Amino acid sequence: MISDIPLNVILMQLFFGLALGSIFVIMASGLSIIYGLLDVVNFAHGAFAMLGAYVVFCAVSLSGNFAVGIVSAIVIVALIGALVEVVLLKPLYGKDPLLPLLLTFGLAVAIPDVIKIAFGLIGKAVAYPAAFSGATKVGPLILSNYRMFIIVFTLAVLISLWIFLKKSDLGMIIRAATQDSLMVQVLGINTSRIWTIGFALGVGLAALAGAIAVPMMSATPDMGVEMTMGAFVVTVVGGLGSLGGAIVGGLLIGVIVAFTALVAGEYSNVAMYFCMAVILLIRPRGLFGESGRE
Amino acid sequence: MDEKLDKKVARRDFLKASALAGAVLLGPGIPFITRRASAKEGVVKYGTMHPLTGPYSALGADQVNATRLAVEEWNAKGGILGRKIEWVHRDDQLNGAVALRRAKELLEEEKCDFIGGTLSGAISLAINEFACKNKTPYLAYCMSDMVLGADQCKYGFAFMMIPYSAALATSKYAFEKLGKKWFAITADYRWGHSLLEGWMWQSQQMGAQFLGNVYAPLGTTDFSTYFTKIMAAKPEVLVMNNLGADQTAAIKQLSELGLTKQMKIVCTKTAMATIKEVGAAYDENVMGGMSFYWGLKDKYPASKKFIEAYMKKFGQPVEQDGETGYVATNVILMAMQKANTVTDKEKIVAAMEGLNYTLTKGPESVRACDHQRVQSYVLVKGKGTKAKGWDLADIVAEIPGESIIMSCADNAKKLPFANIKLPK
């Protein structure tokens, strides 16, 4: 079936798939960091992404600048995340692992309701940033400028994240705490603060995903639900707690959805879950999951 | 000491249990605490269901507001035949199973005399069947196929359009004024398919050229993956057979690639909420259908009166979904008045059949043979960056209801649309 399709169509579809995958990657990286570090399955991840989208709406309305919007989204939502970790999550550590899960589940329901009260039921439009609106013709391909921006920007974010985790002192402590938090504590490092930073970083990434997605779909209170589902599928496919898995899984799912849309549009959503089911059957820990981890 | 320990454990168990209960309850949504109610003397009871959570919640809220307005207006005039109207409503969560449970509650626990609401063609079919079995009048607020073929029921009335009517109105205008080469993005469920049938039929009638269709699952957020096909087909008219967040995302992403400038976008049904959410990209190249737009107030005194009453109470203009609820509620009460009974359902149904009224637009009627409200369809185009507040669109045409509805005999057999073969 694919062989009948001209090459330029396949390349364009690949491009759209990578752009879609980029948002999945950023969402799933945040989810992975939180799970790896805190062992918390963050059901409210999409809700934080939605908060990011609303921060962009407010910031762009006030400043008219999309870059200001993105930075404010990351900073403000990361701060909210830190607050949530300190006030709500911290008391639950070491108790029944069901409790943090229920807490984030509750947040996933409550946060959109707060936004509904504050901003109303009708979504808020955010225009494409002027610098990246329109499309560019590259040979036989018509590529959306904004999606090129998404791909390049995601790459930049991932490289920065990688350098931060591999090279900086704080990054090394985070990685060490992911491996063995007790040992890190024995070495005299305040792991409690590391957890707060890790959670803030994770939801900050979610906010970033919401922020770059918002011009394509508008900010709506319930937009986080689909985003959470996508992030979970990617994380399961890539392997829980693995950053590399989030990247490969995200791009893979994006491309699979794109090509399914080309040949059988009505199955594009199902394809994502089908892919997850296949991975779970042949490699239950996901593509890059560690074998010891459940 | 022991006592303290016991208490602690008990508290923990309680927490766990309540957390579990919370999870169980939240799964299907928090049900309203149902009061024990019984059929009261001196009261007429109306029960409605609306999607107050989920992607259509803004529209569901409008349905509630407008129904409230109608009920309060009647009660202010002294009720109906000396009885007060009591009204209760439920959240159906845009979920068929939940809606059926709510309908059951409304009939069995709340003892409602008649029921209404819903905002999904598929759900309205299920509720229609349920109400029919219970011989209870049901007033659907949404576009529905329930007045066609075997789904016709003596107790079921549909107050928005039949989906094909919306498709006939928009497609005729599009093929005459905008171009005959068309491509469609269709939400992959019953309502979307019904709209596509209407477009396909009209296309055959008017000699238009169908270039292709993609079915997108309900809740699709990224439509770009469908654009490659559309760009290759180069249609003059791109049809949106979807609604809500799906339509918003599709139009925004089309504008991202500059496609809204290369082809006309025609939404078979659109909404003010969507125009607001799309923002500047909803410009003069984007057209949409609505059964009601508040701009009609400059054309009809009835529209003006209705819009003013609604704005006064709720501070913003009403969507078509709310307007539908307002008309439905009024019509059944008018029928009771005409039949001079609030209890004899057969007589009330008979009085609704063929009832003529002027409530929110020009003169309209409920067609006796299939229980469909015959009403006009309004076509609007966006104002782009010139949109301000609620001044979101310009009316380009109002298509008379009689011209977009098939004969009684055809509707009874779902013709001619039953013969349309949808693309794969």
Interface residues (C-beta under 8 A of the other chain):
Chain A: V9 M12 Q13 F16 G17 A19 L20 D96 L98 L99 L102 F105 G106 V109 K116 G120 L121 I122 G123 K124 A125 V126 A127 Y128 S133 G134 A135 I142 S144 Y146 R147 A213 P215 M216 M217 S218 T220 D222 M223 E226 V257 A258 A261 L262 G265 E266 Y267 S268 N269 V270
Chain B: K16 A19 G22 A23 L26 G54 P55 S57 A58 A61 D188 V214 Y215 A216 P217 G219 T220 T221 D222 S224 T225 Y226 F227 T228 K229 M231 A232 A245 T248 A249 K252 Q253 S255 E256 L257 G258 A273 K276 E277 V278 G279 A280 A281
